[in-house]
Amino acid sequence: MTSTAVDLKREVAIANRVLWATGLCTGVTASLGHASLRMTDRPDRFLVKGRGYAMDALAAMRPEDMVTCDLDGNLVDGPPGATQCFEIKMHSWIYKLYPDVQSVVHVHPRYTVLMSTLGRQLKPMCQEGIQLVARPLPMYPHVKTVVTDAEGEEVGRLIDGSKAVLLQGHGATTTGANLEEAVSNMLHLEEQARMNYQALCALGPDYPSLPQELIDEMSNRPAYSELPHFRDVFARRDGQPRVGGLWQYYTQLVAKDL
């Protein structure tokens, strides 16, 4: 196995642990979910958390537990006794349909599931994840596990033009240009769903949300490096400092034994 494949398996294992550490896969959903990553040297294959482990929980995933699949969802490689995740067709069809997608995440976040069951459209409630829900998200109108080619293709085609698709009463699937983006999209989606549910409980079905004009204000802003009070500081440090840190914090937190 190449060093690249070993490194990628470690990244995917860590991402699956982050899904647990951030609360997206805990309690009754501790083993329900999977993050995957397209292989850099083999874009026709991807790495994903499988099934069949002695300890089948995202918090326990290790690099050697990751399985390799092709774009038809077939198992190419994996540890003894492990299989693909049951909803492998969701991952394989998204990778097959969208060559620019490098990572796919599927989990069952509680507030996202609840809002989809209630039939409530997620409205923009806060800055985090605002673009995800700026327009209505597509929804797969079934609670069943996605296991066939037809089901995987339907979910895959629904997500076209969006970074997320809801699965009614089941969960959600998000995509990204890397693991960080795909996981972050899911975290932001769940945060928006949580705030939508709280607003629904507080004020009823006609609760307000952030209007489009305020969302539009976030676009076409000047770069921080162009602002007078930042220009010299950023020039001295060769660019804008990295912001966020959420991904770095959680990946370091969950990888201490790897």
Beta strands, then each sheet from edge to edge (+ up, - down):
strand 1: 33-38
strand 2: 45-49
strand 3: 66-70
strand 4: 75-77
strand 5: 103-107
strand 6: 139-140
strand 7: 164-167
strand 8: 171-176
sheet 1: 4+ 3- 2+ 1- 5+ 8- 7+ 6+
end
